[in-house]
Each structure stands twice: as structure tokens, then as C-alpha cells.
Amino acid sequence: MNLTLVLLAGAALGAGVFLAVRVLLQAPLSGPVALAQFDSRLSRGRREAGLTADRRHQDESARMRKIGARVGDTLDDRGILLPPALRARLALVGQSREMFLARCVLGGLLGLLVPVLALGPVTAITGLALTVPLWSMLIGGLVGLVVPFLQISGQADERRRGFRHVLSSFLDLVAMNLAGGRGVPEALQTASRISDGWAMVRIRDTLEAARLQGSTPWVALGELGDELDVDELRDLSGALALVAEDGAKVRDSLTARASSLRRKELADAEGRAAARSQSMLVAQLLLCVGFLLFLIYPAVARVLS
């Protein structure tokens, strides 16, 4: 424990010396650079103040988002951006970038402290001076950083499957509206109002925003597909852009795509069921092996003795 405290104190002292030397050796700034930095600080302050008024993520803590905003600004200053795949997962889950970064930072700090907190009661009870290896703290910090990413990935995969399921029903509804004599924009708007699920609400909001901005609905659906990383939406956007003037071709294309989505979803469900069946088979085999070892152990022990 004493060695760990010494290491932590040395790390804090080294970080302080590094920051002091960096500040002292910093080159003087020119007028344009200083003005650019002032504008950056001003926009950063406005963004932090606006985080408390952001209603898109009402279930998130404003304090956590402020912490994540500061971390994000630090990454932006160094040209470090989140990968597009991670941004798509965050958009699917509905979690802000600031909240994700704050969770990663706090998870890493908690992972660093877990070994110390775990051995603290043992030291107090036994009276022994136990030392915490530095590698265990580093591993704990790394695990704390990775856990939020793994949670986001699992939730995003589940939501993407649900979105594809809703999209197949949406395409059938659009085809039915086209058969009733509506145009493509009206059919898309009418079909999106049939449900209040999160996927259908996302499609409806996208179509409404496109209508207000004067953009075509298929372009908006393509942008939504890029944001959520859903290939089916991008393909739908391209197909609608090609045959938007011919209602019969649009209807046939949408019906075929809905059927293809259902077949793909059925194949994915069968694949997941087969994987779970294999996992159950492996578990049963391990149980059988353990039972056989339990039966033959007395005989083997008697022969060896």
C-alpha cells in the first residue's frame, strides 16, 4: 500500500513538473492565433452552457455531459476524432458523445482505484502492509475504459436488428399506400405515422425535417442510413432516387426489398439460434465429462495409491 501511494505521488509530481515546463517554454502567440484561441474558448463556453438546455438527452446528467464536453474539446484540439462506426453506435443508442466520453473517463479512474479499494479492508483487518502491483491498476483502468464501449456495441447491435425489422414493415406500408394512389412523399409520411416506436419515430422525424428543409425524402433517408450505419436505408435511398417518378416500379421495388429484409432477418435469427444450440451442446458435454471424472476418480485414486 505504501509503495502504491509513493508511485501515485511520484506520478502526480511528474505530471505537475511536465505541465510547468510546458507552460514556461510555450512560445509567444501571434495576434491571429490568440484571437482564434479566444473564439475557441468562447464557443466552448457557449457549448457547455447549452448542454444544460439540450433536450435530446433528457435522461443524461448535465454534470457528466460537461465533463465529457471538456474531454471532447481536448481531443478536438489534438485532432483526435471518434471513429465513424462508434458515432453510428452512439446515434443508434441515443447517447451523446459527451456522455460516452465522461463514462469512459470515470470508468478508467474507477478501474485504477478498484485494486486499492479492494485491498484496503484486507489491510485494515489483517494489519499486513499489502502492496498493489502497478500492472493490476493499469489493467483495471484499461478495463474501465473498454466497458462503456462494449456496452454501447451490444446495445447498438440489438437496436440495429430491431431497426431492420421495423424497416421491412415500413416498406410494406409504403407499398400499400402507393397502391392506394398516393405519391412517394405522401406514402412515406403516412407509413411513418403508423407507430410510435423509436425506429419509426426516427424515420418520421427525418422525413419531417426533410419536408421543412425542402429536401427530397430519399436523400434524407440516405443521410439517416449514413448516420446509423444501416445499409438497407442507403440502398432504399438509392432505389427511390432512381424510380421516384414511376409509382408501379417503386411499389414493386419496395415489396421486393421488404421480402428480402424478412428473409435476411429470418436467416440471422436461425444463425443465432444455431449458435445458442451449439453453446448448449458444449455445456452439456462439459457436464458429462465432469460427471464421468466424478465417477472414475475413486477408482483411479485407489489404483494410484
Residue frames relative to the residue before (quaternion, step in Angstrom):
aa qw qx qy qz dx dy dz
M 1.0000 0.0000 0.0000 0.0000 0.00 0.00 0.00
N 0.6573 0.5033 -0.3151 0.4640 3.59 0.96 -0.87
L 0.6428 0.5215 -0.3265 0.4563 3.58 1.00 -0.80
T 0.6373 0.5284 -0.3257 0.4567 3.57 1.01 -0.78
L 0.6549 0.5035 -0.3118 0.4695 3.58 0.93 -0.84
V 0.6319 0.5235 -0.3318 0.4654 3.57 1.03 -0.77
L 0.6525 0.5114 -0.3138 0.4629 3.59 0.98 -0.84
L 0.6618 0.4999 -0.3080 0.4661 3.58 0.95 -0.86
A 0.6526 0.5037 -0.3157 0.4698 3.58 0.97 -0.82
G 0.6472 0.5104 -0.3181 0.4684 3.59 1.01 -0.78
A 0.6453 0.5103 -0.3279 0.4644 3.59 0.99 -0.77
A 0.6528 0.5050 -0.3155 0.4682 3.60 0.97 -0.83
L 0.6499 0.5097 -0.3125 0.4692 3.58 0.98 -0.84
G 0.6609 0.5042 -0.3114 0.4605 3.59 0.94 -0.84
A 0.6417 0.5108 -0.3291 0.4679 3.59 1.02 -0.77
G 0.6452 0.5176 -0.3237 0.4594 3.59 1.00 -0.77
V 0.6539 0.5016 -0.3145 0.4710 3.59 0.95 -0.83
F 0.6396 0.5304 -0.3249 0.4517 3.59 0.98 -0.82
L 0.6734 0.4847 -0.2983 0.4717 3.59 0.91 -0.91
A 0.6457 0.5208 -0.3292 0.4510 3.60 0.97 -0.81
V 0.6643 0.4909 -0.3068 0.4729 3.59 0.91 -0.87
R 0.6502 0.5220 -0.3257 0.4457 3.59 0.99 -0.79
V 0.6562 0.5011 -0.3128 0.4695 3.58 1.01 -0.80
L 0.6820 0.4984 -0.2965 0.4456 3.57 0.93 -0.88
L 0.7422 0.4072 -0.2181 0.4855 3.58 1.00 -0.79
Q 0.4230 0.7152 -0.4682 0.3005 3.59 1.23 0.10
A 0.4531 -0.7008 0.4871 0.2576 3.55 -0.90 0.98
P 0.5565 -0.6026 0.4385 0.3673 3.61 -1.08 0.59
L 0.4100 -0.7287 0.5060 0.2117 3.54 -1.04 0.87
S 0.4279 -0.6687 0.5446 0.2705 3.52 -1.16 0.68
G 0.7122 -0.4754 0.3097 0.4132 3.55 -1.29 0.27
P 0.6924 0.4670 -0.3056 0.4573 3.66 0.75 -0.89
V 0.6494 0.5103 -0.3250 0.4607 3.58 0.99 -0.80
A 0.6522 0.5043 -0.3172 0.4687 3.60 0.96 -0.83
L 0.6481 0.5088 -0.3206 0.4672 3.60 1.01 -0.78
A 0.6385 0.5164 -0.3261 0.4682 3.58 1.03 -0.78
Q 0.6506 0.5010 -0.3181 0.4738 3.59 0.99 -0.78
F 0.6292 0.5237 -0.3372 0.4649 3.59 1.05 -0.72
D 0.6507 0.4995 -0.3156 0.4769 3.61 0.95 -0.81
S 0.6390 0.5237 -0.3309 0.4561 3.57 1.01 -0.76
R 0.6617 0.4880 -0.3107 0.4769 3.60 0.96 -0.83
L 0.6395 0.5286 -0.3305 0.4498 3.59 1.02 -0.75
S 0.6787 0.4687 -0.2942 0.4829 3.59 0.90 -0.87
R 0.6179 0.5408 -0.3426 0.4564 3.58 1.10 -0.67
G 0.6522 0.5031 -0.3164 0.4705 3.59 1.00 -0.79
R 0.6447 0.5067 -0.3291 0.4683 3.59 1.00 -0.75
R 0.6473 0.5171 -0.3262 0.4552 3.57 1.01 -0.79
E 0.6511 0.5055 -0.3185 0.4681 3.59 0.96 -0.81
A 0.6575 0.4889 -0.3187 0.4765 3.59 1.02 -0.74
G 0.6765 0.5002 -0.2973 0.4513 3.57 1.06 -0.68
L 0.5288 0.6392 -0.4198 0.3682 3.58 1.17 -0.34
T 0.6514 0.5191 -0.3262 0.4470 3.57 1.03 -0.67
A 0.7176 0.4160 -0.2467 0.5011 3.58 1.20 -0.48
D 0.4658 0.6741 -0.4513 0.3535 3.60 1.23 0.07
R 0.1838 -0.8227 0.5332 0.0711 3.58 -0.54 1.17
R 0.4888 0.6752 -0.4426 0.3305 3.60 1.19 0.01
H 0.7708 0.2058 -0.1124 0.5924 3.58 1.15 -0.56
Q 0.0347 -0.8612 0.5070 -0.0037 3.53 0.55 1.21
D 0.6746 0.5094 -0.2993 0.4426 3.58 1.14 -0.56
E 0.5990 0.5669 -0.3631 0.4336 3.60 1.24 0.02
S 0.5145 -0.6459 0.4735 0.3063 3.52 -1.14 0.68
A 0.4745 -0.6783 0.4838 0.2839 3.57 -0.90 0.95
R 0.6374 0.5291 -0.3349 0.4490 3.59 1.03 -0.71
M 0.6475 0.5056 -0.3190 0.4726 3.56 1.01 -0.80
R 0.6572 0.5074 -0.3171 0.4583 3.58 0.96 -0.79
K 0.6188 0.5255 -0.3522 0.4657 3.59 1.07 -0.61
I 0.6274 0.5164 -0.3336 0.4780 3.58 1.01 -0.77
G 0.6790 0.4859 -0.2907 0.4673 3.57 0.91 -0.91
A 0.6145 0.5450 -0.3523 0.4486 3.60 1.08 -0.66
R 0.6543 0.5006 -0.3187 0.4687 3.60 0.98 -0.77
V 0.6408 0.4997 -0.3266 0.4827 3.58 1.02 -0.76
G 0.6568 0.5150 -0.3116 0.4543 3.59 0.98 -0.84
D 0.6358 0.5176 -0.3317 0.4667 3.59 1.01 -0.74
T 0.6310 0.5254 -0.3300 0.4657 3.58 1.04 -0.76
L 0.6615 0.4897 -0.3062 0.4784 3.59 0.99 -0.82
D 0.6474 0.5196 -0.3263 0.4520 3.59 0.98 -0.80
D 0.6338 0.5393 -0.3349 0.4419 3.59 1.00 -0.77
R 0.7304 0.3907 -0.2257 0.5128 3.56 1.15 -0.61
G 0.5394 -0.6665 0.3791 0.3481 3.58 1.26 0.22
I 0.4786 0.6473 -0.4484 0.3885 3.58 1.19 0.49
L 0.0497 -0.8082 0.5862 -0.0248 3.58 -0.60 1.18
L 0.5437 -0.5975 0.4740 0.3504 3.54 -1.20 0.54
P 0.5444 -0.6146 0.4419 0.3613 3.63 -1.00 0.69
P 0.5993 -0.5854 0.3950 0.3770 3.63 -1.07 0.61
A 0.6249 0.5429 -0.3488 0.4394 3.59 1.03 -0.72
L 0.6574 0.4954 -0.3108 0.4752 3.60 1.01 -0.78
R 0.6359 0.5154 -0.3375 0.4649 3.60 1.00 -0.73
A 0.6366 0.5166 -0.3306 0.4674 3.58 1.05 -0.71
R 0.6399 0.5131 -0.3328 0.4654 3.60 1.01 -0.74
L 0.6456 0.5103 -0.3249 0.4661 3.59 0.97 -0.79
A 0.6468 0.5131 -0.3222 0.4632 3.58 1.02 -0.77
L 0.6425 0.5167 -0.3246 0.4635 3.59 1.04 -0.72
V 0.7071 0.4548 -0.2625 0.4735 3.56 0.88 -0.94
G 0.4045 -0.7183 0.4740 0.3096 3.59 1.12 -0.62
Q 0.5043 0.6280 -0.4325 0.4054 3.56 1.17 0.59
S 0.4533 -0.6975 0.4856 0.2687 3.56 -0.94 0.88
R 0.6238 -0.5443 0.4158 0.3764 3.52 -1.29 0.47
E 0.6364 0.5430 -0.3267 0.4398 3.57 1.02 -0.80
M 0.6645 0.5011 -0.3067 0.4618 3.58 0.94 -0.87
F 0.6439 0.5256 -0.3245 0.4516 3.58 0.99 -0.79
L 0.6710 0.4881 -0.3016 0.4696 3.59 0.91 -0.89
A 0.6384 0.5169 -0.3330 0.4630 3.59 1.01 -0.76
R 0.6501 0.5090 -0.3214 0.4637 3.59 0.97 -0.79
C 0.6400 0.5196 -0.3302 0.4597 3.59 1.01 -0.75
V 0.6719 0.4955 -0.3037 0.4590 3.58 0.90 -0.90
L 0.6923 0.4631 -0.2873 0.4730 3.58 0.85 -0.92
G 0.6239 0.5327 -0.3400 0.4597 3.57 1.08 -0.66
G 0.6534 0.5079 -0.3155 0.4642 3.57 1.00 -0.77
L 0.6551 0.4972 -0.3151 0.4737 3.58 0.98 -0.81
L 0.6529 0.5042 -0.3199 0.4661 3.57 0.97 -0.79
G 0.6386 0.5241 -0.3272 0.4587 3.58 1.05 -0.75
L 0.6312 0.5222 -0.3389 0.4627 3.58 1.08 -0.64
L 0.7334 0.4413 -0.2389 0.4587 3.58 0.99 -0.81
V 0.5126 0.6783 -0.4226 0.3141 3.62 1.15 -0.43
P 0.6661 0.4823 -0.3462 0.4515 3.67 0.78 -0.79
V 0.6509 0.5070 -0.3249 0.4624 3.61 0.98 -0.78
L 0.6797 0.4840 -0.2885 0.4696 3.58 0.93 -0.89
A 0.6455 0.5284 -0.3285 0.4429 3.59 1.07 -0.66
L 0.7357 0.4051 -0.2345 0.4895 3.59 0.99 -0.78
G 0.4922 0.6793 -0.4278 0.3366 3.60 1.22 -0.25
P 0.6933 0.4513 -0.2997 0.4751 3.65 0.77 -0.89
V 0.6218 0.5390 -0.3511 0.4467 3.59 1.05 -0.75
T 0.6503 0.5089 -0.3120 0.4699 3.58 1.00 -0.82
A 0.6668 0.5036 -0.3072 0.4554 3.58 0.97 -0.82
I 0.6870 0.4787 -0.2912 0.4627 3.61 1.02 -0.75
T 0.7683 0.3815 -0.2016 0.4728 3.57 0.76 -1.06
G 0.3820 -0.7359 0.4807 0.2856 3.59 1.11 -0.55
L 0.5295 0.6205 -0.4090 0.4090 3.58 1.28 0.16
A 0.4071 -0.6985 0.5342 0.2471 3.57 -1.03 0.78
L 0.0495 -0.8199 0.5700 -0.0205 3.58 -0.03 1.31
T 0.2698 -0.7581 0.5753 0.1468 3.56 -1.00 0.86
V 0.3224 -0.7280 0.5763 0.1844 3.56 -1.11 0.77
P 0.3863 -0.7265 0.5067 0.2574 3.63 -0.58 1.03
L 0.5410 -0.6390 0.4424 0.3214 3.54 -1.05 0.78
W 0.6336 0.5463 -0.3470 0.4240 3.60 1.02 -0.72
S 0.6218 0.5316 -0.3558 0.4519 3.60 1.08 -0.59
M 0.6403 0.5040 -0.3293 0.4770 3.59 1.05 -0.68
L 0.6481 0.5107 -0.3236 0.4630 3.58 1.00 -0.77
I 0.6491 0.5015 -0.3185 0.4752 3.58 0.98 -0.81
G 0.6425 0.5212 -0.3220 0.4603 3.59 1.00 -0.80
G 0.6531 0.5046 -0.3130 0.4700 3.58 1.00 -0.80
L 0.6462 0.5144 -0.3200 0.4641 3.59 1.00 -0.80
V 0.6460 0.5063 -0.3181 0.4746 3.58 0.98 -0.83
G 0.6491 0.5204 -0.3190 0.4540 3.58 0.98 -0.79
L 0.6465 0.5053 -0.3167 0.4758 3.58 1.11 -0.62
V 0.7107 0.4799 -0.2621 0.4427 3.59 0.99 -0.84
V 0.5766 0.6345 -0.3825 0.3444 3.61 1.03 -0.73
P 0.6629 0.4813 -0.3452 0.4580 3.71 0.79 -0.75
F 0.6357 0.5251 -0.3340 0.4568 3.60 1.02 -0.72
L 0.6573 0.5006 -0.3142 0.4676 3.60 0.96 -0.82
Q 0.6353 0.5205 -0.3305 0.4650 3.59 1.01 -0.75
I 0.6570 0.5023 -0.3095 0.4693 3.57 0.93 -0.89
S 0.6544 0.5237 -0.3236 0.4390 3.60 0.92 -0.86
G 0.6684 0.4968 -0.3073 0.4603 3.60 0.91 -0.88
Q 0.6761 0.4820 -0.2971 0.4715 3.58 0.90 -0.88
A 0.6556 0.5164 -0.3212 0.4477 3.60 0.98 -0.79
D 0.6377 0.5181 -0.3349 0.4613 3.60 0.97 -0.77
E 0.6536 0.5021 -0.3139 0.4714 3.58 0.98 -0.82
R 0.6822 0.4767 -0.2952 0.4693 3.59 0.91 -0.84
R 0.6235 0.5297 -0.3544 0.4528 3.60 1.02 -0.64
R 0.6310 0.5058 -0.3391 0.4806 3.59 1.01 -0.69
G 0.6551 0.5021 -0.3125 0.4702 3.59 0.99 -0.81
F 0.6311 0.5308 -0.3344 0.4562 3.58 1.04 -0.73
R 0.6480 0.5056 -0.3263 0.4669 3.60 0.95 -0.78
H 0.6245 0.5325 -0.3388 0.4602 3.59 1.03 -0.73
V 0.6717 0.4771 -0.2919 0.4858 3.59 0.93 -0.87
L 0.6351 0.5530 -0.3355 0.4223 3.58 1.00 -0.77
S 0.6286 0.5265 -0.3452 0.4566 3.60 1.00 -0.72
S 0.6557 0.4843 -0.3093 0.4897 3.61 0.99 -0.78
F 0.6256 0.5455 -0.3333 0.4471 3.58 1.03 -0.77
L 0.6570 0.5065 -0.3144 0.4615 3.60 0.96 -0.82
D 0.6275 0.5194 -0.3373 0.4718 3.60 1.03 -0.71
L 0.6558 0.5079 -0.3095 0.4650 3.58 0.97 -0.83
V 0.6391 0.5127 -0.3289 0.4695 3.58 1.00 -0.78
A 0.6471 0.5122 -0.3214 0.4643 3.60 0.96 -0.81
M 0.6421 0.5125 -0.3272 0.4670 3.60 1.00 -0.76
N 0.6575 0.4976 -0.3113 0.4725 3.61 0.98 -0.78
L 0.6304 0.5161 -0.3351 0.4732 3.58 1.05 -0.67
A 0.6403 0.5134 -0.3241 0.4705 3.56 1.05 -0.74
G 0.6592 0.5039 -0.3052 0.4674 3.59 1.19 -0.49
G 0.6544 -0.5598 0.3042 0.4072 3.60 1.21 0.11
R 0.5092 0.6421 -0.4382 0.3694 3.61 1.18 0.07
G 0.5102 -0.6147 0.5001 0.3343 3.52 -1.29 0.36
V 0.7095 -0.4687 0.3054 0.4285 3.54 -1.28 0.22
P 0.6866 0.4618 -0.3273 0.4563 3.69 0.73 -0.82
E 0.6662 0.4921 -0.3111 0.4661 3.59 0.96 -0.84
A 0.6403 0.5214 -0.3313 0.4564 3.60 1.02 -0.74
L 0.6467 0.5104 -0.3229 0.4658 3.59 1.00 -0.77
Q 0.6634 0.5010 -0.3064 0.4637 3.59 0.93 -0.90
T 0.6757 0.4956 -0.3041 0.4531 3.61 0.88 -0.89
A 0.6719 0.4960 -0.3071 0.4564 3.60 0.93 -0.85
S 0.6621 0.5206 -0.3196 0.4342 3.61 1.03 -0.67
R 0.6517 0.5206 -0.3207 0.4488 3.62 1.21 -0.30
I 0.4988 0.7008 -0.4109 0.3021 3.60 1.23 -0.04
S 0.7964 0.1713 -0.0669 0.5762 3.59 1.19 -0.47
D 0.3218 -0.7338 0.5687 0.1859 3.53 -1.32 0.47
G 0.3248 0.7369 -0.5208 0.2833 3.58 1.15 0.53
W 0.6651 -0.5426 0.3301 0.3928 3.56 -1.18 0.58
A 0.6531 0.5147 -0.3278 0.4484 3.61 1.00 -0.76
M 0.6864 0.4660 -0.2896 0.4773 3.58 0.90 -0.90
V 0.6136 0.5319 -0.3470 0.4692 3.60 1.07 -0.66
R 0.6375 0.5201 -0.3318 0.4615 3.59 1.01 -0.75
I 0.6537 0.4912 -0.3126 0.4835 3.59 0.98 -0.80
R 0.6611 0.5133 -0.3129 0.4490 3.58 0.93 -0.88
D 0.6548 0.4997 -0.3169 0.4702 3.59 0.94 -0.82
T 0.6381 0.5271 -0.3286 0.4550 3.58 1.01 -0.75
L 0.6702 0.4889 -0.2945 0.4744 3.59 0.93 -0.88
E 0.6523 0.5091 -0.3186 0.4625 3.58 1.00 -0.79
A 0.6416 0.5101 -0.3218 0.4739 3.59 1.01 -0.78
A 0.6396 0.5145 -0.3287 0.4671 3.60 1.01 -0.74
R 0.6411 0.5197 -0.3285 0.4593 3.59 1.00 -0.75
L 0.6809 0.4858 -0.2913 0.4643 3.58 0.93 -0.86
Q 0.7149 0.4418 -0.2499 0.4808 3.58 1.07 -0.71
G 0.4838 -0.6879 0.4218 0.3389 3.59 1.27 -0.13
S 0.4891 0.6476 -0.4381 0.3866 3.57 1.19 0.47
T 0.5548 -0.5975 0.4531 0.3604 3.57 -1.22 0.40
P 0.5617 -0.6375 0.3989 0.3449 3.62 -0.99 0.72
W 0.6464 0.5236 -0.3491 0.4315 3.62 1.01 -0.64
V 0.6069 0.5236 -0.3598 0.4775 3.58 1.12 -0.55
A 0.6494 0.5130 -0.3157 0.4642 3.59 1.00 -0.83
L 0.6471 0.5040 -0.3248 0.4709 3.59 1.00 -0.76
G 0.6313 0.5237 -0.3365 0.4625 3.59 1.05 -0.66
E 0.6466 0.5018 -0.3176 0.4788 3.57 1.02 -0.77
L 0.6294 0.5145 -0.3353 0.4761 3.59 1.07 -0.69
G 0.6332 0.5247 -0.3292 0.4642 3.58 1.05 -0.72
D 0.6434 0.4997 -0.3222 0.4821 3.59 1.06 -0.72
E 0.6591 0.5201 -0.3138 0.4434 3.58 0.99 -0.80
L 0.7662 0.3544 -0.1799 0.5049 3.57 0.96 -0.92
D 0.3541 -0.7467 0.4821 0.2909 3.60 1.32 -0.18
V 0.3909 0.6699 -0.5135 0.3672 3.56 0.84 1.10
D 0.3506 -0.7753 0.4873 0.1965 3.58 -0.35 1.25
E 0.6184 0.5730 -0.3556 0.4035 3.59 1.01 -0.71
L 0.6448 0.5064 -0.3269 0.4701 3.59 1.03 -0.67
R 0.6403 0.5099 -0.3304 0.4700 3.59 1.00 -0.74
D 0.6507 0.4991 -0.3172 0.4762 3.59 0.98 -0.80
L 0.6319 0.5280 -0.3279 0.4630 3.57 1.02 -0.79
S 0.6385 0.5304 -0.3254 0.4529 3.58 0.97 -0.81
G 0.6735 0.4897 -0.2977 0.4668 3.57 0.92 -0.85
A 0.6588 0.5084 -0.3149 0.4564 3.58 0.99 -0.82
L 0.6637 0.4946 -0.3085 0.4687 3.59 0.96 -0.82
A 0.6367 0.5290 -0.3346 0.4504 3.60 1.02 -0.70
L 0.6782 0.4984 -0.2970 0.4511 3.59 1.08 -0.67
V 0.8202 0.2172 -0.0721 0.5244 3.60 0.89 -0.93
A 0.2639 0.8101 -0.4971 0.1644 3.60 1.12 0.51
E 0.6810 0.5078 -0.3017 0.4329 3.61 1.09 -0.54
D 0.7206 0.3873 -0.2347 0.5251 3.60 1.17 -0.39
G 0.3433 -0.7866 0.4787 0.1852 3.58 -0.33 1.26
A 0.6498 0.5265 -0.3271 0.4399 3.58 0.99 -0.80
K 0.6669 0.4847 -0.3083 0.4746 3.58 0.95 -0.83
V 0.6257 0.5286 -0.3427 0.4601 3.58 1.02 -0.74
R 0.6630 0.5133 -0.3118 0.4470 3.57 0.89 -0.92
D 0.6698 0.4856 -0.3065 0.4707 3.59 0.90 -0.88
S 0.6538 0.5189 -0.3180 0.4497 3.58 0.99 -0.83
L 0.6710 0.4951 -0.3051 0.4601 3.59 0.93 -0.87
T 0.6410 0.5212 -0.3298 0.4569 3.58 0.98 -0.79
A 0.6584 0.5004 -0.3101 0.4690 3.58 0.98 -0.86
R 0.6662 0.4973 -0.3115 0.4603 3.60 0.96 -0.81
A 0.6291 0.5223 -0.3406 0.4641 3.60 1.02 -0.72
S 0.6529 0.4987 -0.3139 0.4758 3.58 0.98 -0.80
S 0.6453 0.5147 -0.3221 0.4635 3.59 1.01 -0.79
L 0.6405 0.5213 -0.3257 0.4604 3.59 1.02 -0.78
R 0.6571 0.5042 -0.3199 0.4601 3.58 0.97 -0.80
R 0.6433 0.5096 -0.3292 0.4671 3.58 1.00 -0.76
K 0.6523 0.5034 -0.3171 0.4696 3.57 0.99 -0.81
E 0.6517 0.5105 -0.3180 0.4620 3.57 0.98 -0.82
L 0.6393 0.5145 -0.3230 0.4715 3.58 1.03 -0.75
A 0.6492 0.5059 -0.3226 0.4676 3.59 0.99 -0.79
D 0.6413 0.5119 -0.3261 0.4694 3.60 1.01 -0.77
A 0.6523 0.5069 -0.3202 0.4637 3.59 0.97 -0.82
E 0.6510 0.4993 -0.3198 0.4740 3.58 0.99 -0.77
G 0.6384 0.5230 -0.3312 0.4574 3.58 1.03 -0.74
R 0.6624 0.4873 -0.3116 0.4761 3.60 0.96 -0.82
A 0.6378 0.5171 -0.3316 0.4646 3.58 1.03 -0.74
A 0.6481 0.5074 -0.3226 0.4674 3.60 1.00 -0.79
A 0.6431 0.5163 -0.3289 0.4602 3.60 0.99 -0.78
R 0.6626 0.4859 -0.3120 0.4770 3.58 0.98 -0.77
S 0.6172 0.5308 -0.3512 0.4626 3.58 1.07 -0.65
Q 0.6438 0.5068 -0.3253 0.4721 3.59 0.98 -0.78
S 0.6358 0.5212 -0.3345 0.4607 3.59 1.01 -0.76
M 0.6472 0.5017 -0.3186 0.4774 3.58 1.00 -0.78
L 0.6341 0.5267 -0.3363 0.4554 3.58 1.03 -0.75
V 0.6453 0.5074 -0.3225 0.4713 3.60 0.96 -0.81
A 0.6449 0.5138 -0.3246 0.4635 3.60 0.98 -0.80
Q 0.6534 0.5032 -0.3187 0.4672 3.60 0.98 -0.77
L 0.6405 0.5176 -0.3292 0.4620 3.58 1.02 -0.76
L 0.6450 0.5097 -0.3256 0.4671 3.58 0.99 -0.77
L 0.6300 0.5217 -0.3340 0.4684 3.60 1.03 -0.72
C 0.6545 0.5074 -0.3145 0.4640 3.59 0.98 -0.83
V 0.6461 0.5106 -0.3209 0.4679 3.59 0.97 -0.84
G 0.6541 0.5073 -0.3157 0.4638 3.59 0.94 -0.82
F 0.6576 0.5031 -0.3178 0.4620 3.59 0.98 -0.79
L 0.6465 0.5103 -0.3261 0.4641 3.59 1.00 -0.77
L 0.6368 0.5124 -0.3277 0.4739 3.58 1.01 -0.77
F 0.6285 0.5326 -0.3314 0.4598 3.58 1.05 -0.74
L 0.6805 0.4924 -0.2930 0.4567 3.59 1.04 -0.77
I 0.7670 0.3887 -0.2168 0.4622 3.59 0.83 -0.93
Y 0.4916 0.6894 -0.4389 0.3006 3.62 1.16 -0.29
P 0.6553 0.5046 -0.3603 0.4315 3.71 0.79 -0.74
A 0.6658 0.5014 -0.3131 0.4554 3.57 0.95 -0.85
V 0.6648 0.4921 -0.3132 0.4667 3.59 0.92 -0.87
A 0.6463 0.5180 -0.3235 0.4575 3.58 0.98 -0.83
R 0.6573 0.5016 -0.3232 0.4603 3.60 0.98 -0.79
V 0.6572 0.5028 -0.3232 0.4591 3.61 0.95 -0.79
L 0.6838 0.4862 -0.2935 0.4580 3.59 0.93 -0.85
S 0.6707 0.4914 -0.3109 0.4604 3.57 1.08 -0.60
